[in-house]
Amino acid sequence: MPAAPALDPQAGAAVAEAMPIDVPPTGTVRLSPARSRTVTIAGFGLLVVFALWAASEDSLWAMAGIMGAEQTGLTPEGLGLALSGATAGGLIGSVLLMVVGSRLGRAVPLAVLLVAGGVLKIVEGFTSDPTAFIIVFIAWNTVYAIAFMYFVSTSAALDADGRWSGPLLAVYLVGSALTPVIGAALVGVLGFEGFAVALGIASFVLAVPASAIALLSTRLERAAAHEETLR
């Protein structure tokens, strides 16, 4: 997560070369009107993208048990194993992300993760073997967990004071509550295979705006970091 930017008033002239900001005498950073509008648009765009992505991800979570049982004959014990493995996969993904840190930026990793997650969701919809279903489910959830953290990191970098991080989590909680209804409706219309394909396509499409917003957040964070070196 990026740290909240702090500014020495005497460094205002040097910071202006890094990004167009106004430096008030109180020592806080205020973006120029044009840049502020850009960040605001990016913030609302991130909320929409994240809401749609989270709904597609949690819809699979909601329907995984029924899908596994009807497609592969997955037993309740097998489903429990899949859910436990998915939790472990998410924890492992978190550790890996801590090791990697911000060295890869956000835009490319987020795009890759969303595309990979989309592929895994499609594969899950066409899997007929219970063991393969469990393995793909765990792999997908590991990717899901890492992508989720990249989304949160992106929102924090847009405004380190939490202007977008708070709404991002609120959108996720509200959307996740509706996913059983959304997932059941999609399965009823498209069937399990069509359901999985629709979720995968959603991830592919959302990868484009998500990576663009992540790129903007990375540039803002680097500008803030550059300012810190000039203090």
C-alpha positions in Angstrom: 0.0 0.0 0.0 1.3 3.5 -0.7 2.0 5.8 2.2 0.0 9.0 2.5 2.1 11.7 0.8 3.7 14.3 3.0 5.1 17.5 1.6 7.6 20.0 2.8 6.4 23.5 1.6 9.9 24.4 0.6 10.0 21.6 -1.9 7.0 22.9 -3.8 8.9 24.1 -6.8 10.7 20.8 -7.3 7.5 18.8 -6.9 5.8 20.8 -9.6 8.2 19.3 -12.1 7.0 15.8 -11.2 3.3 16.4 -11.5 1.0 19.4 -11.7 0.0 20.2 -8.1 -0.6 23.2 -5.9 1.4 23.4 -2.7 -0.7 25.1 0.0 1.2 26.6 3.0 -0.2 24.0 5.3 2.1 21.3 3.9 -0.7 19.2 2.3 -0.8 18.2 -1.4 -3.6 19.4 -3.5 -3.9 18.2 -7.1 -4.5 20.6 -9.9 -8.2 20.8 -11.1 -7.4 18.8 -14.3 -5.5 16.1 -12.4 -8.1 16.0 -9.7 -10.9 15.4 -12.2 -8.8 12.6 -13.8 -8.3 10.9 -10.5 -12.0 11.3 -9.7 -13.1 9.7 -13.0 -10.5 7.0 -12.5 -11.8 6.4 -8.9 -15.5 6.0 -10.0 -14.3 3.9 -12.9 -12.4 1.6 -10.5 -15.5 1.2 -8.4 -17.6 0.1 -11.4 -14.9 -2.2 -12.7 -14.3 -3.8 -9.3 -18.0 -4.2 -8.6 -18.5 -6.1 -11.9 -15.4 -8.2 -11.5 -16.2 -9.1 -7.9 -19.7 -10.0 -8.9 -18.4 -12.4 -11.6 -15.9 -13.9 -9.2 -18.3 -14.4 -6.3 -21.0 -15.8 -8.6 -18.7 -18.7 -9.2 -18.1 -19.1 -5.5 -21.8 -19.1 -4.9 -22.5 -21.8 -7.6 -19.3 -23.9 -7.1 -21.0 -26.5 -5.0 -23.9 -27.1 -7.3 -21.7 -26.9 -10.4 -19.3 -29.4 -9.0 -22.0 -31.8 -7.9 -23.9 -31.8 -11.1 -21.0 -31.7 -13.5 -18.4 -33.9 -11.8 -20.3 -35.7 -9.1 -18.3 -33.8 -6.5 -19.2 -35.0 -3.0 -19.7 -32.7 0.0 -16.3 -33.9 1.3 -14.7 -32.9 -2.0 -16.3 -29.5 -1.9 -15.0 -29.0 1.6 -11.5 -29.9 0.3 -11.9 -27.5 -2.5 -13.0 -24.6 -0.2 -10.2 -25.3 2.2 -7.6 -25.5 -0.6 -9.0 -22.3 -2.0 -8.5 -20.5 1.4 -4.9 -21.9 1.6 -4.3 -20.8 -2.0 -5.4 -17.3 -1.1 -3.0 -17.2 1.8 -0.1 -18.4 -0.3 -0.9 -15.8 -2.9 -0.8 -13.1 -0.3 2.6 -14.3 0.8 3.9 -14.3 -2.8 2.6 -10.8 -3.3 4.4 -9.6 -0.2 7.6 -11.0 -1.6 7.2 -9.5 -5.0 6.0 -6.1 -3.7 5.6 -3.3 -6.2 8.5 -4.3 -8.4 6.2 -5.4 -11.2 3.9 -2.3 -10.9 0.2 -2.8 -10.9 -1.1 -2.5 -14.5 0.5 -5.5 -16.1 0.1 -7.9 -13.1 -3.6 -6.9 -12.8 -4.3 -7.5 -16.5 -2.5 -10.8 -16.4 -4.4 -11.9 -13.3 -7.8 -11.0 -14.7 -7.1 -12.8 -18.0 -5.7 -15.9 -16.1 -8.7 -15.8 -13.8 -11.1 -15.7 -16.8 -9.4 -18.7 -18.4 -9.6 -20.7 -15.2 -13.3 -19.9 -14.8 -14.0 -21.1 -18.3 -12.0 -24.3 -17.7 -13.9 -24.9 -14.5 -17.2 -24.8 -16.5 -16.0 -27.6 -18.8 -14.4 -29.8 -16.2 -16.0 -33.2 -15.7 -13.5 -34.8 -13.3 -13.9 -34.0 -9.6 -10.2 -34.0 -8.9 -9.5 -31.6 -11.8 -12.5 -29.5 -10.6 -10.9 -29.1 -7.2 -7.4 -28.2 -8.6 -8.8 -25.6 -11.0 -11.0 -24.1 -8.3 -8.0 -23.7 -6.0 -5.8 -22.2 -8.8 -8.6 -19.8 -9.7 -9.1 -18.7 -6.1 -5.4 -18.1 -5.7 -5.5 -15.8 -8.7 -8.7 -14.2 -7.4 -7.1 -13.4 -4.0 -4.0 -11.8 -5.6 -6.1 -9.7 -8.0 -8.3 -8.5 -5.1 -5.2 -7.2 -3.4 -4.0 -5.4 -6.5 -7.4 -3.7 -6.8 -7.2 -2.5 -3.2 -3.6 -1.3 -3.7 -4.8 0.6 -6.8 -7.5 2.3 -4.9 -5.2 3.3 -2.1 -2.7 4.7 -4.6 -5.4 6.9 -6.1 -5.9 8.5 -2.7 -3.9 7.3 0.2 -6.3 8.9 2.7 -8.9 6.2 1.8 -11.2 8.2 -0.4 -11.6 5.2 -2.8 -10.5 2.3 -0.6 -13.5 2.6 1.7 -16.1 2.7 -1.1 -14.2 -0.1 -2.9 -14.7 -2.5 0.1 -18.3 -1.3 0.5 -19.1 -2.1 -3.1 -17.5 -5.5 -2.7 -19.6 -6.4 0.4 -22.9 -5.2 -1.2 -22.1 -7.1 -4.4 -21.1 -10.3 -2.8 -24.4 -10.5 -1.0 -26.2 -10.5 -4.3 -24.0 -13.0 -6.1 -26.1 -16.2 -5.2 -29.1 -14.6 -6.9 -26.9 -13.4 -9.9 -25.2 -16.7 -10.2 -28.4 -18.7 -10.1 -30.1 -16.5 -12.7 -27.1 -16.8 -15.1 -27.0 -20.6 -14.7 -30.7 -20.8 -15.3 -30.4 -18.9 -18.5 -27.0 -20.1 -19.8 -26.4 -23.4 -18.1 -23.1 -24.2 -16.3 -20.9 -24.0 -19.4 -22.4 -20.8 -20.7 -22.3 -19.4 -17.1 -18.5 -20.1 -16.9 -17.9 -18.6 -20.4 -19.8 -15.5 -19.5 -17.8 -15.0 -16.3 -14.5 -15.6 -18.2 -15.4 -13.0 -20.9 -16.3 -10.5 -18.2 -12.8 -10.9 -16.8 -11.2 -10.4 -20.2 -13.2 -7.2 -20.9 -12.7 -5.7 -17.4 -8.9 -6.3 -17.7 -8.6 -3.4 -20.0 -10.0 -0.6 -17.9 -8.6 -2.1 -14.7 -5.1 -2.1 -16.0 -5.5 1.5 -17.3 -6.6 2.7 -13.9 -3.8 0.7 -12.2 -1.3 2.4 -14.5 -2.6 5.8 -13.5 -2.3 4.9 -9.8 1.3 3.7 -10.3 2.2 7.0 -11.9 0.7 9.0 -9.1 2.5 6.9 -6.5 5.8 7.3 -8.3 5.3 11.0 -8.5 4.7 11.1 -4.8 7.8 9.0 -4.2 9.8 11.3 -6.3 8.6 14.2 -4.2 9.8 12.4 -1.1 13.3 12.1 -2.4 13.4 15.9 -2.9 12.5 16.8 0.6 
